[in-house]
Amino acid sequence: MAAFRLAVSLRSAHPVCGGGLLRRGGGGVVQRWCGTAVANRITTHYSVVPRDTDARWADVDMERYADEADVVVVGGGPAGLTAAIRLMQLAKVDDRELRVMVVEKAADVGGHILSGACLEPRALEELFPDWRERGAPLNTPVKRDVFSYLTEKGRINIPILPGMPMHNHGNYIVRMGHVVRWLGEQAEEAGVEVYPGTPAAELLYRQDGAVAGVATGDVGVAKDGAPKVWFARDGLRAVPLAEGARHLAKQLYTKFNLRENCEPQTYGIGLKEVWEVTPENHKPGTIEHTVGWPLDRHTYGGSFLYHLAEGEQPLVALGLVVGLDYTNPYLSPFLELQRFKHHPSVAPVLRGGTRISYGARALNEGGLQCIPKLTFPGGCLVGCSPGFMNVPKIKGTHNAMKSAMLAAESIYQALTDPQNEEKEEEHWSKLVWWTIWPWCERHSFAPATPTQPSPLAHSDPRGFSVHFLLLLGSAIGLSIHGGGVDPVSYEGTLRESWVWKELKAVRNVRPSFHSPLGLYGGLAYTGLFYVLGRGKEPWTLKHGVIDSETLLPASQAQPIDYPRPDGEISFDLLSSVALTGTNHEGDQPPHLTLRDDAVPVARNHGTYDGPEGRFCPAGVYEYVPLEVGEGVRLQINAQNCIHCKTCDIKCPSQNINWVVPEAGGGPAYDGM
C-alpha cells in the first residue's frame, strides 16, 4: 500500500488563570474575574487580529512538532469513530498495515456528545453484527410510544401507526456519550489510535487550492492575544473532520462553492436534561414526544421524554428542540424548556426527583434540500455536518454512521487503487477526514525527511510548512499530488443507499411547517403525503430564508413573560450551566470571535434588543452597563460556552464566528 503520511502533534494546555470564576455583579450581571488584565477590545483571537502585524509575536518561534500516520480522523463522534473502525476492518481483511488516528477536541471521548437519544441500530448492526456480544451500551429497548399535541393545560394523544416517523419499536433509548465511549474502545481494539483533547482549528491548502490538512490550536496565548512564556504550536498533516453542526465546513462551502445547488442549511437547538426520578414515576422503555405548547404554532419544535433502564438508577432524559428559524427576538429556548417542565402531564414525573445533567447543541434540520456537494479537491463531507438528520424521526446517528462507512469504503478503495500506489512512489499524499458533531483545532506539517520536503508542501504566512489534508464527519477525502485522486465513488454509493431513500421520503415534512397554518399545516401535510404516500409526491418544498434573517425587529415583537424558576422543577441558567462541567483555560483569547466589535451594540442590541443573551443556552453573552457614561457594552463569558454553536448560526448580523478554544476546553458531559 502507498505510504500516506500524516503529521500529528499532541500537547496539553497549562492552567494559568486561577479563575474562570463566575461572580454576580450589581443588577445580577455575571462577570468573569481572571488573573490577567482584560484587553480593551472584545476580540483578540488571531483569526481576527493577525499576528504578523503584532510586534509581540515578532521573535516567537512558530515551528511545529509533527508525527505521521496514514489517516487522521478529526472528531471522535459516532461518524468519525465509525469511519476509523471501518477502515481498519477493510485493512484487516486484506492483511494491510494502516495507521489510523482519531483526534477529538473533548478531554474524554464522548465528553462533548449530546443527543436525545433514541438510537435506530441499523448502521451499528452493519458495522458490528455482534454488537450485543461486544457489550454495546444499548440497555433500554423501546416498549411504549406516545405522541401528543400539548395545550397549556391539556394533552391530546395522537395514535402512532407502524411506518409513522414516531414509531420507535425496535429502537433503543441510550446515553449517546456512553455509546460513543464504547465505540472509542472498539476503535482502539481494532488498532485505531484515539487522541482526545486534540482539537482542529483551521484548514490548510495546497498551492493548487486543494485541501492539504488541518492545524490544531495553539496553547500558551493570553487573553489579550499575546504569547505566554510557554507558547507552543503543534501540527497535523492529513486529517478527516466530523464536527457536527458547523465550524470548518463553512470555509469549505465558500472556497469550493459546495452549496451552489442546494438550499441554505436550517438548524434547530436541542436542550436536554437528565433526571433521577422516584421509582414510582419511572417507566423503563417508554418514549414520549410532543408538539405544540409551550411554542406557538409558527415556531417549529417539540419535546421528548425518555425513560431509561440504566442499572438501579431510575433515569429520565427530557428535552426541547426549537427550530432556529423562529422570529421573536425575545424567545429563549432555555426558558421554554423550563416552562415546558411545568406542564400538568410532565411535572408529576419530575416532582420529587433530582436533576443531574444539562446541555445543549445545534442540530442540522434542512434534510435533502440542504445537502451540499459532498466531494471537493482533497476530501468529502460525511456525518452530521452535511445534514443527514431525519427530522420527523428526530434521529441522525444511524445516517451519520452509515455515511461514514460508505466514505471509509470509498477512501480505502482509492488508497488501494494500483494506479494511486504507482503515483505515491513519486509523490506524497495525505488523507484528511473531518468527522463533524462538534469541534476542531489547528495543526501544520513538517517534511517527511529533513532533506526531502514534500512536493505538496507550501509555506504558511505564519512561518510553518503545510502538506495535505482530508476531511470526515463533516468531510473526508483523499488527494494525491499530481493525480488529484478523490473518493469519487462515495457520493454515488450514498445516493444509492438507504440513507438517501430515507431522507428523500421525509424531505417535505420540515418545510411544510412554513405555511400560514404553521404547525397545523405541517401536521396535515405529514399525515397526507408522508404517512399515506411515503414522500412520493413529485415536488420538493423550499425552506425559505436562512435562520439568521428571520428575527423581527424588537419594535415589532411581543416580549415574552417567562415565569421565575421554582428551584424544584425549573431552574436558573447559571445553576444549569454548572451541571455541564464546562471549563476553559481562563487566560486565553475568547473563542467566540466578532468580525466587528462595534456591531453587537449598534445593530444586535439597537435593532433586536440583544437576542444573543436569550438564544445562547449557557449565559455566554450579556449586555452590561458601561463603566463610564451611559449605554451598554457586550460582555462575552467565553468560559461558559458549551460548544452548541447556536450563536454562530442565529446571530442576525452574522458577526459571531465560533472557533475552537485551547485543547480540552468545553463541557464534560457524562452520557448525554
C-alpha positions as CSV (number, residue, x, y, z in Angstrom):
1,M,0.0,0.0,0.0
2,A,1.1,3.5,-0.6
3,A,2.5,5.3,2.4
4,F,0.0,8.1,3.2
5,R,1.9,10.1,5.7
6,L,0.1,12.3,8.2
7,A,1.7,14.6,10.8
8,V,0.2,14.9,14.2
9,S,1.5,16.5,17.4
10,L,-0.1,16.3,20.8
11,R,0.3,18.7,23.6
12,S,-1.8,19.8,26.5
13,A,-2.7,23.3,27.8
14,H,-1.3,24.6,31.1
15,P,-3.6,26.3,33.6
16,V,-2.8,29.9,34.2
17,C,-5.9,31.7,35.4
18,G,-6.9,30.8,38.9
19,G,-10.3,31.8,38.0
20,G,-12.8,31.2,35.4
21,L,-14.7,32.1,38.5
22,L,-18.3,33.1,38.0
23,R,-19.4,36.1,40.0
24,R,-22.5,38.1,40.2
25,G,-22.1,41.9,40.0
26,G,-24.6,44.6,40.6
27,G,-28.0,44.1,39.0
28,G,-27.4,40.3,38.5
29,V,-24.7,40.9,35.9
30,V,-22.4,37.8,35.6
31,Q,-18.7,38.8,35.4
32,R,-15.5,36.8,34.9
33,W,-12.5,37.5,37.0
34,C,-9.1,36.2,35.9
35,G,-5.5,36.8,36.8
36,T,-4.8,38.8,33.6
37,A,-5.9,42.2,32.6
38,V,-8.8,42.3,30.2
39,A,-8.0,43.9,26.9
40,N,-9.9,47.0,25.8
41,R,-11.3,45.2,22.7
42,I,-13.6,42.2,22.8
43,T,-12.0,40.1,20.1
44,T,-8.3,39.2,20.4
45,H,-8.2,35.9,18.5
46,Y,-5.6,35.7,15.7
47,S,-8.3,34.8,13.2
48,V,-9.5,38.4,13.5
49,V,-6.3,40.2,14.8
50,P,-3.4,38.9,12.6
51,R,-0.2,38.1,14.4
52,D,2.0,39.3,11.6
53,T,1.0,42.9,12.5
54,D,1.6,42.4,16.2
55,A,5.1,43.3,17.4
56,R,4.7,41.0,20.4
57,W,4.9,38.0,18.0
58,A,7.9,39.2,16.1
59,D,10.5,36.9,17.8
60,V,8.3,34.0,18.6
61,D,9.3,30.5,17.3
62,M,6.4,29.3,15.2
63,E,7.8,25.9,14.4
64,R,5.5,22.9,14.9
65,Y,6.2,19.4,16.1
66,A,4.7,16.7,13.9
67,D,4.0,12.9,13.8
68,E,2.9,10.9,10.9
69,A,0.1,8.5,10.2
70,D,-1.8,7.1,7.2
71,V,-5.2,8.5,8.1
72,V,-6.3,11.1,10.7
73,V,-10.0,11.5,11.6
74,V,-10.9,14.8,13.2
75,G,-13.8,14.3,15.6
76,G,-14.4,11.4,17.8
77,G,-18.1,11.2,17.5
78,P,-20.3,8.4,16.1
79,A,-19.3,9.1,12.4
80,G,-15.6,9.7,13.0
81,L,-15.1,6.6,15.1
82,T,-17.2,4.5,12.7
83,A,-15.1,5.6,9.7
84,A,-11.9,4.8,11.5
85,I,-13.2,1.4,12.6
86,R,-14.4,0.6,9.1
87,L,-11.0,1.5,7.6
88,M,-9.3,-0.9,10.0
89,Q,-11.8,-3.7,9.2
90,L,-11.1,-3.3,5.5
91,A,-7.3,-3.3,6.1
92,K,-7.6,-6.4,8.2
93,V,-9.4,-8.3,5.5
94,D,-6.6,-7.5,3.0
95,D,-3.9,-8.0,5.7
96,R,-2.6,-4.5,5.0
97,E,-0.9,-2.2,7.5
98,L,-2.7,1.0,8.1
99,R,-2.1,3.6,10.8
100,V,-5.4,5.4,11.6
101,M,-5.6,8.2,14.2
102,V,-8.7,9.9,15.7
103,V,-8.3,13.4,17.2
104,E,-11.1,14.7,19.4
105,K,-11.4,18.2,21.0
106,A,-13.2,16.9,24.2
107,A,-10.9,16.0,27.1
108,D,-12.5,12.5,27.1
109,V,-14.1,10.5,24.2
110,G,-17.8,11.2,24.4
111,G,-17.4,14.2,26.6
112,H,-18.9,16.6,24.1
113,I,-21.6,14.3,22.8
114,L,-25.3,15.3,23.4
115,S,-28.2,13.5,21.8
116,G,-31.8,12.6,22.8
117,A,-31.2,9.7,22.3
118,C,-33.3,7.1,20.7
119,L,-31.0,5.1,18.5
120,E,-32.0,3.2,15.4
121,P,-29.4,0.4,15.4
122,R,-29.4,-0.3,11.6
123,A,-25.9,1.1,10.9
124,L,-24.5,-0.3,14.1
125,E,-25.6,-3.8,13.1
126,E,-23.9,-3.3,9.8
127,L,-20.7,-2.2,11.5
128,F,-20.8,-4.8,14.3
129,P,-23.3,-7.6,13.7
130,D,-22.2,-8.9,17.1
131,W,-22.6,-5.6,19.0
132,R,-24.6,-7.4,21.8
133,E,-21.7,-9.8,22.5
134,R,-19.3,-6.9,22.4
135,G,-21.2,-5.2,25.2
136,A,-22.6,-2.1,23.4
137,P,-24.5,0.0,26.0
138,L,-27.9,-0.3,24.4
139,N,-29.7,-1.3,27.5
140,T,-33.3,0.0,27.0
141,P,-35.4,-1.3,24.1
142,V,-38.4,0.8,23.4
143,K,-41.5,-0.7,24.8
144,R,-44.1,2.1,24.5
145,D,-44.5,5.1,22.2
146,V,-46.6,8.1,23.0
147,F,-47.1,11.1,20.6
148,S,-49.2,14.1,21.8
149,Y,-50.3,17.6,21.0
150,L,-50.0,19.9,24.0
151,T,-52.1,22.8,25.0
152,E,-51.1,24.9,28.0
153,K,-53.1,22.7,30.4
154,G,-54.1,19.7,28.3
155,R,-52.8,16.9,26.2
156,I,-54.3,15.2,23.1
157,N,-52.7,11.8,22.2
158,I,-52.2,11.0,18.6
159,P,-52.2,7.4,17.5
160,I,-48.8,6.0,16.3
161,L,-49.0,3.5,13.5
162,P,-46.2,1.4,12.0
163,G,-44.4,3.4,9.4
164,M,-45.0,6.8,11.1
165,P,-41.9,8.8,12.0
166,M,-42.5,8.4,15.7
167,H,-42.8,4.6,15.6
168,N,-39.8,3.5,17.6
169,H,-40.3,-0.2,18.3
170,G,-37.0,-1.9,17.5
171,N,-35.0,1.1,18.6
172,Y,-33.1,1.7,21.9
173,I,-33.1,4.6,24.4
174,V,-29.4,5.2,25.0
175,R,-27.0,7.6,26.6
176,M,-25.2,8.6,23.5
177,G,-22.0,9.7,25.2
178,H,-21.6,6.2,26.6
179,V,-22.2,4.7,23.2
180,V,-19.5,6.9,21.7
181,R,-17.1,6.0,24.5
182,W,-17.8,2.3,23.7
183,L,-17.1,3.0,20.0
184,G,-13.8,4.5,21.1
185,E,-12.9,1.3,22.9
186,Q,-13.8,-0.7,19.8
187,A,-11.7,1.6,17.7
188,E,-8.7,1.2,19.9
189,E,-9.2,-2.6,20.0
190,A,-9.2,-2.5,16.2
191,G,-5.8,-0.7,16.2
192,V,-7.0,2.9,15.8
193,E,-5.1,5.5,17.9
194,V,-7.6,7.7,19.6
195,Y,-6.4,11.1,21.0
196,P,-8.9,13.1,23.0
197,G,-8.1,16.7,24.0
198,T,-6.7,17.5,20.5
199,P,-8.9,19.9,18.6
200,A,-8.6,21.1,14.9
201,A,-8.7,24.8,14.4
202,E,-8.3,25.7,10.7
203,L,-8.0,24.3,7.2
204,L,-4.7,24.3,5.3
205,Y,-4.5,24.4,1.5
206,R,-2.0,23.3,-1.2
207,Q,-0.7,25.7,-3.8
208,D,-3.2,24.3,-6.3
209,G,-6.1,25.2,-3.9
210,A,-6.9,21.7,-2.8
211,V,-7.3,20.9,0.9
212,A,-3.9,20.0,2.4
213,G,-4.5,19.5,6.1
214,V,-5.7,21.0,9.3
215,A,-3.9,22.9,12.1
216,T,-4.6,22.3,15.7
217,G,-5.0,25.2,18.2
218,D,-2.1,26.9,19.8
219,V,-1.5,26.7,23.6
220,G,0.1,29.5,25.6
221,V,-1.7,32.5,24.3
222,A,-3.0,35.1,26.8
223,K,-6.5,36.7,26.8
224,D,-5.1,39.9,25.2
225,G,-3.6,37.8,22.3
226,A,0.0,38.0,23.5
227,P,2.2,34.9,23.6
228,K,2.9,33.4,27.0
229,V,6.3,32.1,28.1
230,W,5.3,28.5,27.2
231,F,3.6,29.2,23.9
232,A,3.6,26.1,21.7
233,R,2.3,25.1,18.3
234,D,1.5,21.6,17.1
235,G,0.9,20.2,13.6
236,L,-1.4,17.8,11.9
237,R,-0.9,16.8,8.3
238,A,-3.6,14.7,6.8
239,V,-6.9,14.9,8.7
240,P,-10.6,13.9,8.4
241,L,-13.2,16.0,10.3
242,A,-16.5,15.3,12.0
243,E,-17.6,18.5,13.6
244,G,-21.3,18.3,13.9
245,A,-23.4,21.4,13.2
246,R,-20.7,23.6,11.7
247,H,-17.3,25.1,12.0
248,L,-14.6,24.4,9.4
249,A,-17.2,23.3,6.9
250,K,-18.1,27.0,6.5
251,Q,-14.7,27.6,4.9
252,L,-15.2,24.7,2.5
253,Y,-18.6,25.8,1.4
254,T,-17.2,29.2,0.5
255,K,-13.9,28.2,-1.1
256,F,-15.3,25.3,-3.2
257,N,-18.9,26.7,-3.7
258,L,-20.3,23.4,-2.4
259,R,-23.7,24.9,-1.6
260,E,-24.2,26.3,-5.2
261,N,-27.0,23.8,-6.0
262,C,-28.7,23.4,-2.6
263,E,-30.6,25.5,-0.2
264,P,-29.0,27.1,2.9
265,Q,-28.9,24.8,5.9
266,T,-31.6,25.3,8.5
267,Y,-30.9,24.4,12.1
268,G,-32.5,23.7,15.5
269,I,-31.3,23.9,19.0
270,G,-31.8,20.9,21.2
271,L,-31.7,21.3,25.0
272,K,-31.6,18.3,27.3
273,E,-31.7,17.4,31.0
274,V,-31.2,14.1,32.7
275,W,-33.2,13.4,35.9
276,E,-33.1,10.7,38.6
277,V,-36.8,10.4,39.3
278,T,-38.7,8.5,42.0
279,P,-39.2,4.8,41.3
280,E,-43.0,5.1,41.1
281,N,-42.6,7.7,38.3
282,H,-40.2,5.5,36.3
283,K,-41.5,3.6,33.3
284,P,-38.4,2.0,31.6
285,G,-38.7,1.8,27.8
286,T,-41.3,4.5,27.5
287,I,-40.9,7.2,24.9
288,E,-43.0,10.4,24.7
289,H,-42.8,13.1,22.0
290,T,-45.0,16.2,21.9
291,V,-45.6,19.2,19.6
292,G,-47.5,22.4,20.5
293,W,-47.2,24.2,23.8
294,P,-45.0,25.9,25.0
295,L,-44.2,27.0,21.4
296,D,-46.7,28.9,19.3
297,R,-47.9,27.4,16.0
298,H,-45.4,29.4,13.9
299,T,-42.3,28.2,15.9
300,Y,-41.1,24.8,14.8
301,G,-40.2,22.4,17.6
302,G,-41.2,19.7,20.0
303,S,-40.3,17.8,23.2
304,F,-39.0,14.4,24.1
305,L,-39.1,12.4,27.4
306,Y,-37.4,9.0,27.6
307,H,-37.4,6.6,30.5
308,L,-34.0,4.7,30.6
309,A,-33.2,1.4,32.2
310,E,-29.6,2.1,33.4
311,G,-28.8,-0.2,36.3
312,E,-30.6,0.7,39.5
313,Q,-30.9,4.4,38.7
314,P,-34.4,5.4,37.6
315,L,-33.3,7.9,35.0
316,V,-35.4,10.1,32.6
317,A,-34.0,12.1,29.8
318,L,-36.1,15.0,28.6
319,G,-35.6,18.0,26.3
320,L,-36.9,20.5,23.9
321,V,-36.0,21.2,20.3
322,V,-36.6,24.7,18.9
323,G,-36.2,25.5,15.2
324,L,-33.7,28.4,14.8
325,D,-35.8,30.0,12.1
326,Y,-38.1,31.4,14.9
327,T,-39.0,35.1,14.5
328,N,-39.4,36.6,18.0
329,P,-36.1,38.0,19.3
330,Y,-37.5,37.7,22.9
331,L,-37.8,33.9,22.7
332,S,-35.4,32.0,24.9
333,P,-35.0,28.3,24.1
334,F,-33.7,27.6,27.6
335,L,-36.6,29.3,29.3
336,E,-39.0,27.5,27.0
337,L,-37.6,24.2,28.3
338,Q,-38.0,25.3,31.9
339,R,-41.6,26.3,31.2
340,F,-42.3,23.0,29.4
341,K,-41.5,21.0,32.5
342,H,-44.3,22.6,34.4
343,H,-47.0,21.2,32.0
344,P,-49.5,19.2,34.1
345,S,-48.5,15.9,32.3
346,V,-44.8,16.4,32.7
347,A,-44.3,18.0,36.2
348,P,-45.6,14.9,38.1
349,V,-42.9,12.7,36.5
350,L,-40.2,15.1,37.8
351,R,-41.5,16.1,41.2
352,G,-39.5,14.5,44.0
353,G,-36.6,13.8,41.6
354,T,-33.2,15.3,41.1
355,R,-31.8,17.0,38.0
356,I,-28.3,15.6,37.4
357,S,-27.3,16.9,33.9
358,Y,-28.0,19.7,31.5
359,G,-26.7,20.5,28.0
360,A,-27.5,21.8,24.5
361,R,-26.3,21.6,20.9
362,A,-27.3,22.8,17.5
363,L,-28.9,20.3,15.0
364,N,-28.9,20.3,11.2
365,E,-32.5,20.1,10.2
366,G,-32.6,21.0,6.5
367,G,-32.7,17.5,5.1
368,L,-32.3,16.5,1.5
369,Q,-32.8,20.0,0.1
370,C,-29.8,21.3,2.1
371,I,-27.2,18.6,1.4
372,P,-24.3,20.3,-0.3
373,K,-21.9,18.8,-2.9
374,L,-20.2,16.1,-0.9
375,T,-16.8,16.0,-2.6
376,F,-14.2,18.7,-3.1
377,P,-10.5,18.8,-4.0
378,G,-8.8,16.7,-1.3
379,G,-11.9,15.5,0.6
380,C,-15.6,14.8,1.1
381,L,-18.3,15.5,3.6
382,V,-19.8,12.9,5.9
383,G,-21.5,12.6,9.3
384,C,-23.9,15.2,10.8
385,S,-22.3,18.3,9.2
386,P,-23.8,17.9,5.6
387,G,-27.2,17.3,7.2
388,F,-28.3,13.7,7.2
389,M,-30.7,14.0,10.1
390,N,-34.2,12.6,9.7
391,V,-36.1,15.5,11.3
392,P,-39.5,13.9,11.7
393,K,-37.8,10.9,13.4
394,I,-35.6,13.2,15.4
395,K,-32.7,10.9,14.6
396,G,-29.5,11.3,12.7
397,T,-26.9,9.0,14.3
398,H,-27.8,6.0,12.1
399,N,-27.4,8.0,8.9
400,A,-24.2,9.7,10.1
401,M,-22.7,6.3,10.8
402,K,-23.8,4.8,7.5
403,S,-22.4,7.8,5.6
404,A,-19.1,7.3,7.4
405,M,-18.9,3.7,6.5
406,L,-19.6,4.4,2.8
407,A,-16.9,7.2,2.9
408,A,-14.4,4.9,4.5
409,E,-15.0,2.2,1.9
410,S,-14.6,4.7,-0.9
411,I,-11.4,6.1,0.7
412,Y,-10.0,2.6,1.1
413,Q,-10.8,1.8,-2.5
414,A,-8.8,4.9,-3.5
415,L,-6.0,4.1,-1.2
416,T,-5.5,0.6,-2.6
417,D,-6.0,1.5,-6.2
418,P,-2.9,0.3,-8.1
419,Q,-2.7,3.5,-10.1
420,N,-2.7,5.6,-7.0
421,E,0.0,3.4,-5.4
422,E,2.2,4.0,-8.5
423,K,1.7,7.7,-8.1
424,E,2.6,7.5,-4.5
425,E,6.1,6.3,-5.4
426,E,6.7,9.8,-6.8
427,H,4.5,12.0,-4.7
428,W,3.5,12.3,-1.1
429,S,-0.2,12.2,-0.2
430,K,-2.2,12.6,2.8
431,L,-5.6,11.7,3.9
432,V,-7.8,14.1,5.8
433,W,-11.2,13.5,7.3
434,W,-13.4,15.8,9.1
435,T,-15.8,14.0,11.4
436,I,-18.1,16.8,12.5
437,W,-20.7,16.6,15.8
438,P,-18.7,19.4,17.1
439,W,-15.5,20.9,17.5
440,C,-11.9,21.4,15.8
441,E,-8.4,22.9,16.1
442,R,-5.1,23.8,14.4
443,H,-2.2,21.8,13.1
444,S,0.5,22.1,10.4
445,F,3.1,19.8,8.9
446,A,6.8,19.1,8.7
447,P,8.7,17.5,5.8
448,A,8.9,13.7,5.8
449,T,12.7,13.9,6.0
450,P,14.9,16.9,6.6
451,T,16.4,16.6,3.1
452,Q,13.3,16.0,1.0
453,P,10.4,18.4,1.5
454,S,7.1,17.2,0.3
455,P,6.1,18.3,-3.2
456,L,2.7,19.1,-1.7
457,A,4.1,21.4,0.9
458,H,3.8,25.2,0.8
459,S,4.9,27.9,3.1
460,D,2.4,29.3,5.6
461,P,2.5,33.0,6.3
462,R,2.9,32.3,10.0
463,G,6.1,30.5,9.3
464,F,5.4,26.8,9.1
465,S,5.0,24.4,6.1
466,V,1.9,22.5,5.2
467,H,1.3,19.4,3.2
468,F,-2.1,17.8,2.6
469,L,-5.5,17.3,4.2
470,L,-8.6,15.2,4.0
471,L,-11.9,15.7,5.9
472,L,-14.5,13.4,7.5
473,G,-17.6,13.7,9.7
474,S,-18.1,17.0,8.1
475,A,-15.7,15.9,5.5
476,I,-13.4,13.1,4.3
477,G,-11.2,12.8,1.4
478,L,-8.1,11.7,-0.4
479,S,-5.8,13.6,-2.7
480,I,-2.5,12.6,-4.4
481,H,-0.3,15.4,-5.7
482,G,-0.3,15.3,-9.4
483,G,-3.1,12.7,-9.5
484,G,-6.0,14.5,-7.9
485,V,-7.4,11.3,-6.6
486,D,-10.6,11.7,-4.6
487,P,-13.0,9.1,-3.1
488,V,-15.2,9.7,-6.2
489,S,-17.5,6.7,-5.6
490,Y,-18.7,8.0,-2.2
491,E,-21.4,10.3,-3.3
492,G,-22.8,7.8,-5.8
493,T,-22.9,5.0,-3.2
494,L,-24.6,7.3,-0.7
495,R,-27.3,8.2,-3.2
496,E,-27.9,4.5,-3.8
497,S,-28.1,3.7,0.0
498,W,-31.0,3.6,2.4
499,V,-29.8,6.9,3.8
500,W,-30.8,8.8,0.7
501,K,-34.0,6.9,0.3
502,E,-35.0,7.7,3.9
503,L,-34.2,11.4,3.6
504,K,-36.0,11.7,0.2
505,A,-39.2,10.3,1.7
506,V,-39.3,12.9,4.5
507,R,-37.9,15.9,2.5
508,N,-41.1,17.9,2.6
509,V,-42.0,17.4,6.3
510,R,-39.9,20.2,7.8
511,P,-40.6,22.9,5.1
512,S,-44.3,22.2,5.2
513,F,-44.5,24.0,8.6
514,H,-43.7,27.3,6.8
515,S,-47.3,27.7,5.6
516,P,-49.6,30.3,7.1
517,L,-51.1,27.4,9.2
518,G,-47.7,26.7,10.7
519,L,-47.8,23.6,13.0
520,Y,-51.3,22.6,11.9
521,G,-50.4,22.8,8.2
522,G,-47.3,20.7,8.8
523,L,-49.2,18.0,10.7
524,A,-51.8,17.9,8.0
525,Y,-49.2,17.6,5.2
526,T,-47.2,14.9,7.1
527,G,-50.3,12.8,7.5
528,L,-51.4,13.2,3.9
529,F,-48.2,12.9,2.0
530,Y,-45.8,11.1,4.2
531,V,-47.8,8.7,6.3
532,L,-50.1,7.8,3.3
533,G,-47.8,8.5,0.3
534,R,-44.3,7.9,1.8
535,G,-43.0,11.1,0.3
536,K,-43.6,10.1,-3.3
537,E,-45.1,13.5,-4.2
538,P,-43.4,14.8,-7.4
539,W,-42.5,18.2,-5.8
540,T,-39.9,19.4,-3.3
541,L,-40.8,22.3,-0.9
542,K,-38.3,25.0,-0.1
543,H,-37.3,26.2,3.4
544,G,-37.2,29.9,2.7
545,V,-34.8,32.5,4.3
546,I,-31.8,31.5,6.4
547,D,-32.1,31.3,10.2
548,S,-30.1,34.4,10.9
549,E,-32.5,36.5,8.8
550,T,-35.8,35.5,10.4
551,L,-35.8,37.7,13.5
552,L,-38.3,40.6,13.7
553,P,-37.0,43.9,15.0
554,A,-37.7,44.2,18.7
555,S,-40.2,47.0,18.0
556,Q,-42.4,44.6,16.0
557,A,-42.2,41.7,18.5
558,Q,-44.0,40.8,21.7
559,P,-41.8,40.4,24.8
560,I,-42.4,37.0,26.5
561,D,-43.0,37.0,30.2
562,Y,-41.4,33.8,31.5
563,P,-42.2,32.6,35.0
564,R,-39.4,32.6,37.6
565,P,-37.8,29.2,38.3
566,D,-39.1,27.4,41.4
567,G,-35.8,25.5,42.1
568,E,-37.6,22.2,42.1
569,I,-38.9,21.7,38.5
570,S,-37.4,24.7,36.8
571,F,-34.0,26.3,37.3
572,D,-32.0,29.4,36.5
573,L,-29.3,29.4,33.8
574,L,-26.2,29.5,35.9
575,S,-27.1,26.5,38.0
576,S,-27.9,24.7,34.8
577,V,-24.5,25.5,33.2
578,A,-22.8,24.3,36.4
579,L,-24.2,20.8,35.6
580,T,-22.4,20.7,32.3
581,G,-19.0,20.5,33.9
582,T,-17.8,23.2,31.4
583,N,-14.3,24.5,31.9
584,H,-11.9,26.6,29.7
585,E,-8.5,28.0,30.4
586,G,-9.3,31.5,31.7
587,D,-6.3,33.3,30.2
588,Q,-6.8,32.7,26.5
589,P,-8.4,34.8,23.7
590,P,-12.2,34.4,23.7
591,H,-13.1,31.7,21.1
592,L,-16.4,33.5,20.5
593,T,-14.9,35.9,18.0
594,L,-16.6,39.0,16.5
595,R,-15.8,40.1,13.0
596,D,-16.6,43.7,14.1
597,D,-16.6,44.6,17.8
598,A,-19.0,47.6,17.1
599,V,-21.8,45.6,15.6
600,P,-23.3,44.0,18.7
601,V,-24.3,47.3,20.4
602,A,-25.1,49.2,17.2
603,R,-27.2,46.5,15.4
604,N,-28.0,43.5,17.5
605,H,-28.8,45.4,20.6
606,G,-30.1,48.5,18.9
607,T,-32.5,46.7,16.5
608,Y,-33.2,43.3,18.1
609,D,-32.7,44.2,21.8
610,G,-29.7,41.8,22.2
611,P,-31.0,38.4,21.3
612,E,-27.6,36.8,22.0
613,G,-28.4,36.8,25.7
614,R,-31.6,34.8,25.0
615,F,-30.7,32.3,22.2
616,C,-27.4,31.2,24.0
617,P,-28.2,28.3,26.4
618,A,-25.2,29.0,28.6
619,G,-25.1,32.7,29.5
620,V,-22.1,33.5,27.3
621,Y,-23.5,36.8,26.1
622,E,-24.6,39.8,28.2
623,Y,-25.2,43.4,27.6
624,V,-24.0,45.3,30.7
625,P,-23.9,49.0,31.6
626,L,-20.8,50.9,30.6
627,E,-18.4,51.6,33.4
628,V,-18.2,55.3,32.4
629,G,-21.0,57.2,30.8
630,E,-24.4,55.9,29.5
631,G,-25.1,52.9,27.3
632,V,-24.2,49.2,27.3
633,R,-21.4,47.0,26.1
634,L,-21.3,43.3,25.1
635,Q,-19.7,41.1,27.6
636,I,-18.6,37.6,26.5
637,N,-18.3,35.0,29.2
638,A,-16.4,32.6,27.0
639,Q,-15.7,30.1,29.8
640,N,-19.5,29.3,30.0
641,C,-19.6,28.1,26.4
642,I,-20.9,24.6,25.9
643,H,-20.0,24.5,22.2
644,C,-23.5,24.3,20.8
645,K,-22.6,26.9,18.1
646,T,-26.1,28.5,18.2
647,C,-24.6,31.9,18.3
648,D,-22.7,31.3,15.0
649,I,-26.0,30.3,13.4
650,K,-28.6,32.7,14.8
651,C,-26.7,36.0,15.1
652,P,-28.8,38.4,13.0
653,S,-25.6,40.2,11.8
654,Q,-23.6,37.0,11.2
655,N,-20.9,38.8,13.2
656,I,-20.1,35.9,15.6
657,N,-17.6,33.3,14.4
658,W,-17.2,30.3,16.7
659,V,-13.7,28.9,16.8
660,V,-12.1,26.2,18.9
661,P,-10.7,27.1,22.3
662,E,-7.5,25.6,23.7
663,A,-7.2,21.8,24.0
664,G,-9.6,20.1,26.4
665,G,-11.9,23.1,26.9
666,G,-15.7,22.8,26.8
667,P,-18.4,20.7,28.6
668,A,-17.7,17.4,30.3
669,Y,-20.9,15.6,29.6
670,D,-21.4,12.1,31.1
671,G,-23.6,10.0,28.9
672,M,-25.6,12.9,27.4
